[in-house]
Amino acid sequence: MGDSEPIIVCRCEDVTLDEVEEAIERGYRDLETLKRYLRIGMGACQGRTCIPMLLRILARKLGKSVEELLPPTSRPPLSPVNIGLIAGDEDDEG
């Protein structure tokens, strides 16, 4: 039997399934650290194909569901905030 072709997870960054599984074994056990370590999702497609595959691989290796691994959604403030307040651009007249 000959060597089989590596399974590519991220075509843009040429990352293989073996590299992903090795990174998980080395302790990269969440989406953000895997993305930074392997550069998955940083190429031209911006992760449209590889991020969902990476999530499924990670979920399988950790025995979790994909939903458990997704980051929480960001939410806007309950009430509008004046950008000047955040930027510290207050007038100190007086």
C-alpha positions in Angstrom: 0.0 0.0 0.0 1.3 3.4 -0.9 1.1 6.7 1.0 -2.3 8.3 0.8 -2.7 12.0 -0.1 -3.0 14.3 3.0 -6.5 15.6 3.7 -6.5 19.3 3.3 -8.7 21.3 5.8 -7.6 24.8 4.7 -6.7 25.2 1.1 -5.7 28.8 1.4 -3.1 28.1 4.1 -2.5 24.5 3.0 -3.3 23.0 6.5 -3.9 19.3 6.7 -6.1 17.2 8.9 -3.0 15.7 10.5 -1.7 19.2 11.4 -5.1 20.1 13.0 -5.2 16.9 15.0 -1.6 17.3 16.2 -2.3 20.9 17.3 -5.3 19.7 19.3 -3.2 17.1 20.9 -0.6 19.8 21.8 -3.2 21.7 23.7 -4.8 24.1 21.2 -8.3 23.2 22.1 -10.5 26.2 21.1 -11.3 27.8 17.8 -9.4 31.0 18.4 -6.1 29.4 19.4 -6.3 26.9 16.6 -6.9 29.7 14.1 -3.9 31.7 15.4 -1.6 28.7 15.6 -2.5 27.2 12.2 -3.6 30.4 10.4 -6.8 28.7 9.4 -9.3 31.2 8.2 -6.7 33.9 7.4 -6.5 33.2 3.7 -8.4 34.6 0.7 -11.7 32.8 1.5 -11.6 34.0 5.2 -12.6 30.6 6.6 -15.9 30.1 4.7 -15.0 26.4 4.1 -12.3 25.6 6.7 -13.8 27.1 9.8 -16.9 24.8 9.8 -14.6 21.8 9.1 -12.3 22.9 11.9 -15.2 23.1 14.3 -16.5 19.6 13.4 -13.0 18.2 13.8 -12.5 19.9 17.2 -15.9 18.8 18.4 -15.2 15.2 17.4 -11.8 15.2 19.1 -13.1 16.8 22.3 -16.4 14.9 22.5 -18.5 18.0 22.3 -21.1 19.5 20.0 -20.2 22.2 17.5 -22.6 24.5 19.3 -20.7 24.2 22.5 -17.5 25.4 20.8 -19.0 28.5 19.1 -18.1 31.8 20.7 -20.9 33.8 22.3 -22.5 36.3 19.9 -21.8 39.9 20.6 -24.6 42.2 21.4 -25.0 46.0 21.1 -25.4 48.1 24.2 -28.9 48.2 25.7 -29.1 51.9 25.2 -27.1 54.1 22.8 -23.8 55.5 24.1 -22.3 58.8 22.9 -19.0 58.0 21.2 -17.5 61.1 22.7 -18.1 59.5 26.2 -16.1 56.4 25.1 -13.4 58.4 23.4 -13.0 60.7 26.4 -13.8 63.7 24.2 -15.7 65.7 26.9 -15.6 69.5 27.0 -14.3 70.6 30.4 -15.6 74.2 30.4 -16.1 75.5 33.7 
